[in-house]
Amino acid sequence: MSTTTESTTVAAPPSEQPRGGRLNGLLEREGSLGYILMAPALLLLAIFMAYPFILGIAFALRSDKIGSPGEFVGLANFAHLLSGDTIFLNLDLTKPSAVKNTFYYTLMATIGKVFLGLVLALLMNQSFRGRNLVRAALLLPYIIPTALSTLAWLWILDSTYGIISWSLKNAGLIKMNIPFLGDPGLAMNSLINVNIWRGTPFYAIGLLAGLQTIPQELYEAAAIDGANAWYRFRNVTLPLIMPVLTIIVLFSIIQTFADFQLIYVLTRGGPANLTHVFATYAYQIGMVAGELSNGAAVSLFMFPFLLIFTIAVLWYQRRDTT
């Protein structure tokens, strides 16, 4: 006669489950894992983007000054900028203002960077000796710190010791030095040229990456059909790199619209406040003059334009891909 002993397994109560069991179960759920992995990035965005933005809105709605807390004034700061500050907005379109300068600076610099970036991308997409070295050298203007490269341009454009004026004068082409940064008609265009020099590599490398994704079979088929180089560019190259170009233009316009370092190092908004843009003028009246609330109001004027432009570009991009 044999006796069979049956063993039963009793589940441990929740408090006695193996250490890490709950965490492992949480990590196994894809939704929870996604939130956990996104938490550090969301925390950084909240600290360095959301908090300053909310604080800027709070300042813009008050009358705070450096060392002198103010009170809530609503939209009074914005009304003052639109009606009583001719440096910020001048209804006479023939005269410069921060609003006009910002749009002109962004538009002309973007056009120049798109054109030169596309030309350089097409050239670098060809096979030639030393191509990799040229590609690496092309990035130098973009990877050098902005303040450092702008200081070099400050010397190049100097009316007394600048190499451009010195070279032209010694070549007998001019009799007097050219005040690139001191002449009201030349200062803004000089800033635009420096911005184009700095930003073109970003366009060139980005568009080059887009060009290299285009199948060569499309060019071969177009050539067999008798298409010339312009036709291949217009009907094959341009449509296929348009998604890449759209995103590059979006990021570039956001950077150019809010440009500060380049303009402040070269002209500080001068001569006579004629080259101020949103960023430099906000710093000038907010930090230098101590008008914190007015400076915050100037900064916030950038947001609606950038928001509308970003939504329009993303809508176009989404419509084009569906």
Buried (B, 14 or more C-beta within 10 A) or exposed (E): EEEEEEEEEEEEEEEEEEEEEEEEEEEEEEEEEEEEEEEEEEEEEEEEEEEEEEEBBEBBBBBBBEEEEEEEBEEBBBEBBBEEBEBBBBEEEEEBBBBBBBBBBBBBBBEBBBEBBBBBBBBBBEEEEEEEEEBEEBEEBBEEEBEEBBEEBBEBBBBEEBEBBEEBBEEEEEEEBBBBBBBEEBBBBBBBBBBBBBBBBBBBBBBBEBBEEBEEEBBEEBEEEEBEEEEBBEEBBEEBBBBBBBBBBBEBBBBBBBBBBBBBBBBBBBBEBBBBBBBBBBBBBBEEEBBBBBBBBBBBBBBEBBEEBBEEBEEBBEEEEE
